[in-house]
Amino acid sequence: FSVHYADGEVVELIELSFTGEGGDEVFFDDIQLTYRLMDDVVAELREAGLRGRPFDIGMVYELGFAIFSMSSIDAADVIPGADPDDERLVVEGVSVAPYSCFAK
């Protein structure tokens, strides 16, 4: 959990990252966002009526959050029996901020 401040000590962005220690996943309504395959999370958010736009390490949503992967967790870490060479991205964190912050 980290907080980024803008000028005047105003919170600009909150970042919630999965540490791998369990029990610290991030949810949006009933959708688990972290420690899951990016494609699965994006599909569930789309089913819930949320459309995101891609950015270099994830997806940004107009409600004011982004999901991201730093590619430090492998698909085999979250899917038992998955091929160790599986290159699908795993959501490792969520950033919460006004949508305009993500336009930068």
C-alpha positions, 0 to 999 in steps of 0.5 A: 500500500503506498500513497502518492501526494501532489502539491499541498499534501493532497493525495493524488494516487493510492497504489495497492500491490499484491505482495504474495503473502496471501489475504491481501487481494484487491476487489472491485465489488465481487471481482477479485482484481489482484493475483489473477490473470489479467485477461480474466480480470479484464473479461469480468470487468467487461461483463460488469459493464466496465470498459478500460483502455490499455496502457503500457503495463495494464488497463485504465478504467474511467471510474478512476482505477488501473490494474497493472502487471510488472511481470514479476508473477508468472501465470504458473504461480496462480494457476496450479499445473500451468506451463512454466513458460505461460506468458499471460500477465498476472494483475499485481496491483491496482492504482486508484486516482482521478481518471485525469491522473492516468491520462498523463 
